[in-house]
Amino acid sequence: MSKARAQLSALVLAVALALPLPAFAQLGYTGPGGPGTLLQNLETVGPNTQRAQADDQLIKEAKERIADADPRVRVEGLEKLRYVANQTESTQLLNLGLNDLDVRVRIKAIDVLGARGVNDAVPLMSQRLFLRQTPAIERLHLVAALGRIGDARGTLPIIEYLEETTDPDSRGTAVFALGEIGDPRANDTLIQIVQNDRSAMVRRLAQEALEKIDGELPNHHQEELEAERKKELEPTDQKLSQLRALDAQLEKAKYGEDTH
């Protein structure tokens, strides 16, 4: 390969990597070793993408494991849903895990729902937070997941949780979650904690939570939104236009070499 063609190939890869991952996956590009040219990949995208096939397989495997009698296998099944794109089926299976008889399975479902940011799970998770039979460790995971989801409906349940627990680690987790949610209704509770909590760690986390709510510190959700905003600064059609132009140059360079 000539130096000029190598440089053009590098440019194609650079522009491709600049695409948001979901959009790039939808393009169906299979990489430099895939069949056909990049332009052909762009024009032959259909519903049967590699990602869709992978999701279908993961959901199938998750269903099989979730039906297993061994709780450890059910936990493995729920973990497979962490990055599945199909929101409907993955959430349905995770809700099954949330009502499992084994606490290990429920905790895995809680953690994955939190990691996926499933807002629809917030009411049920909030209810489970105060069921008498909910173990302390499960409550802690529920609080952390509500913080990760960042839905304001989780604010009051977490405040109520803070009023009931005295463990510093649990209180620290709850205070951090309030900062991630960013709901001003938590301000009075956080101010009281800053002034009166026995734990220096909890007081510090409460102060940081107040700063997040007031916009002085970014929370995790704000950072994610900013990252997405930066990805979308360049319109997708403009990126596709660049890809097509670079592909045309590659084809020209290839045929130019072939004529020598």
C-alpha positions in Angstrom: 0.0 0.0 0.0 1.4 3.5 -0.9 2.0 6.1 1.7 -0.8 8.3 0.3 -3.3 5.5 0.5 -2.2 4.6 4.0 -2.9 8.2 5.1 -6.3 8.1 3.5 -7.1 4.9 5.3 -6.1 6.5 8.6 -8.4 9.5 7.8 -11.3 7.2 7.2 -10.7 5.5 10.6 -10.5 8.8 12.4 -13.8 10.1 11.0 -15.4 6.8 11.7 -14.3 6.9 15.3 -15.7 10.4 15.7 -19.2 9.1 15.1 -21.3 8.4 18.2 -21.2 4.7 18.9 -24.9 4.0 18.5 -25.0 5.8 15.1 -21.8 4.1 13.9 -23.2 0.7 14.9 -26.3 1.5 12.9 -24.2 2.2 9.8 -23.3 -1.5 9.7 -19.6 -0.9 9.1 -17.7 -4.1 9.6 -14.2 -2.7 9.8 -11.2 -2.8 7.4 -11.5 -6.6 7.0 -15.2 -6.6 6.2 -16.6 -7.3 2.7 -16.8 -4.5 0.2 -15.9 -0.8 0.6 -17.0 1.5 3.3 -19.5 3.2 1.0 -21.0 -0.2 0.1 -21.4 -0.9 3.9 -23.2 2.4 4.3 -25.6 1.7 1.5 -26.5 -1.9 2.4 -27.4 -1.5 6.0 -30.5 -3.5 6.9 -32.3 -4.6 10.1 -30.1 -7.7 10.6 -27.1 -5.9 12.0 -24.4 -7.6 14.0 -25.6 -5.7 17.1 -29.1 -6.9 16.7 -28.0 -10.5 16.3 -25.8 -10.2 19.4 -28.7 -8.7 21.4 -31.0 -11.5 20.4 -28.5 -14.1 21.4 -27.8 -12.4 24.8 -31.5 -12.2 25.6 -32.0 -15.9 24.6 -29.1 -16.9 26.9 -30.4 -14.6 29.7 -33.9 -16.2 29.5 -32.4 -19.7 29.8 -30.3 -18.8 32.8 -33.0 -16.8 34.6 -35.2 -20.0 34.5 -32.5 -22.0 36.1 -32.9 -23.4 39.7 -29.4 -22.3 40.7 -29.4 -18.6 41.9 -25.8 -18.2 40.7 -26.9 -19.1 37.2 -29.8 -16.6 37.4 -27.3 -13.9 38.5 -25.2 -14.7 35.4 -28.3 -14.4 33.2 -29.2 -11.0 34.6 -25.6 -9.7 34.1 -25.9 -10.5 30.4 -28.5 -7.8 30.1 -26.3 -5.0 31.2 -25.5 -3.7 27.7 -28.4 -5.1 25.7 -29.9 -2.5 23.5 -33.5 -4.0 23.6 -35.0 -1.9 26.4 -38.4 -3.7 26.6 -37.2 -7.3 26.9 -34.2 -6.5 29.1 -36.4 -4.5 31.5 -39.0 -7.3 31.7 -36.4 -9.9 32.5 -34.7 -7.6 35.1 -38.1 -7.0 36.8 -38.4 -10.8 37.1 -35.0 -10.7 38.9 -36.2 -7.9 41.1 -38.9 -10.2 42.5 -36.7 -13.3 42.8 -36.7 -15.2 46.1 -32.9 -15.1 46.4 -31.4 -11.8 47.6 -28.3 -12.3 45.4 -30.5 -12.4 42.3 -32.5 -9.3 43.4 -29.3 -7.4 44.1 -27.9 -8.2 40.6 -31.2 -7.0 39.0 -31.1 -3.8 41.1 -27.5 -3.1 40.0 -28.1 -3.7 36.3 -31.3 -1.6 36.4 -29.3 1.2 38.0 -26.5 0.8 35.5 -29.0 0.9 32.6 -30.7 3.9 34.0 -34.2 2.4 33.8 -36.6 5.1 35.0 -39.6 2.9 34.9 -38.1 0.8 37.7 -38.0 3.7 40.2 -41.5 3.3 41.7 -41.0 -0.4 42.4 -37.5 0.1 43.7 -38.7 2.8 46.0 -41.4 0.6 47.4 -39.0 -2.3 48.0 -36.8 0.1 49.9 -39.3 0.1 52.8 -40.6 -3.4 52.8 -40.0 -4.9 56.2 -38.5 -8.1 54.7 -36.0 -6.2 52.5 -32.5 -7.0 53.9 -30.2 -4.0 54.8 -27.7 -4.9 52.0 -30.5 -4.9 49.4 -31.7 -1.5 50.6 -28.2 -0.2 50.2 -28.1 -1.4 46.6 -31.5 0.1 46.0 -30.4 3.5 47.2 -27.2 3.4 45.1 -29.3 2.3 42.0 -31.8 5.1 42.5 -28.9 7.6 42.6 -27.5 6.1 39.3 -30.8 6.4 37.6 -31.1 10.0 38.7 -34.9 10.2 38.6 -36.4 12.8 41.0 -39.0 10.3 42.2 -36.3 8.6 44.2 -35.5 11.7 46.2 -38.1 11.4 49.0 -37.6 7.6 49.5 -33.9 8.2 49.9 -34.5 11.1 52.4 -36.8 8.7 54.4 -34.1 6.1 54.3 -31.6 8.6 55.7 -34.0 9.3 58.6 -34.0 5.6 59.5 -30.4 4.5 59.1 -27.4 5.5 61.4 -24.7 3.5 59.6 -22.1 6.0 58.2 -21.5 4.0 55.0 -25.2 3.7 54.3 -25.8 7.3 55.0 -22.8 8.3 52.8 -24.2 6.2 50.0 -27.7 7.9 50.4 -26.2 11.4 50.5 -24.1 10.7 47.4 -27.3 9.4 45.6 -29.1 12.6 46.5 -26.4 14.7 44.9 -26.5 12.5 41.7 -30.3 13.0 41.5 -29.9 16.8 41.9 -33.4 17.5 43.3 -33.5 20.7 45.4 -36.1 19.1 47.7 -33.1 17.4 49.3 -31.4 20.7 50.3 -32.9 21.0 53.8 -31.9 17.4 54.7 -28.4 17.8 53.3 -27.9 21.1 55.2 -28.9 19.4 58.5 -26.4 16.6 57.7 -23.6 19.1 57.0 -24.2 20.8 60.3 -24.9 17.8 62.6 -23.8 14.4 61.3 -21.3 12.6 63.4 -19.3 11.3 60.5 -16.9 13.6 58.8 -17.1 11.6 55.6 -20.9 11.9 55.5 -20.7 15.7 56.2 -18.2 16.1 53.3 -20.4 14.0 50.9 -23.5 16.1 52.0 -21.6 19.3 51.2 -20.6 18.0 47.8 -24.2 16.9 47.2 -25.4 20.4 47.9 -22.8 21.8 45.5 -24.0 19.3 42.8 -27.6 20.4 43.3 -26.6 24.1 43.1 -24.6 23.5 40.0 -21.2 24.2 41.5 -20.1 20.6 40.9 -21.1 18.4 38.0 -22.9 15.2 38.8 -22.5 12.0 36.8 -25.7 12.6 34.8 -24.6 16.1 33.9 -21.2 14.8 32.7 -23.0 12.2 30.6 -25.2 14.8 29.0 -22.3 17.0 28.3 -20.4 14.1 26.6 -23.5 13.4 24.5 -23.8 17.0 23.6 -20.2 17.2 22.4 -20.7 14.0 20.3 -23.7 15.6 18.6 -22.0 18.9 17.7 -21.2 17.6 14.2 -24.4 16.5 12.4 -24.5 12.8 11.4 -25.2 13.7 7.7 -22.1 15.8 7.6 -20.0 12.9 9.0 -21.5 10.5 6.4 -20.7 13.0 3.7 -17.1 13.0 4.9 -17.0 9.2 4.9 -18.3 9.0 1.4 -15.8 11.6 0.1 -12.9 9.7 1.8 -14.2 6.4 0.4 -14.2 7.9 -3.1 -10.7 9.1 -2.6 -9.6 5.6 -1.5 -11.3 4.0 -4.6 -9.5 6.6 -6.8 -6.2 5.8 -5.2 -6.8 2.1 -5.6 -7.6 2.2 -9.3 -4.8 4.7 -9.8 -2.3 2.1 -8.4 -3.9 -0.6 -10.5 -3.2 1.2 -13.7 0.6 1.4 -13.1 
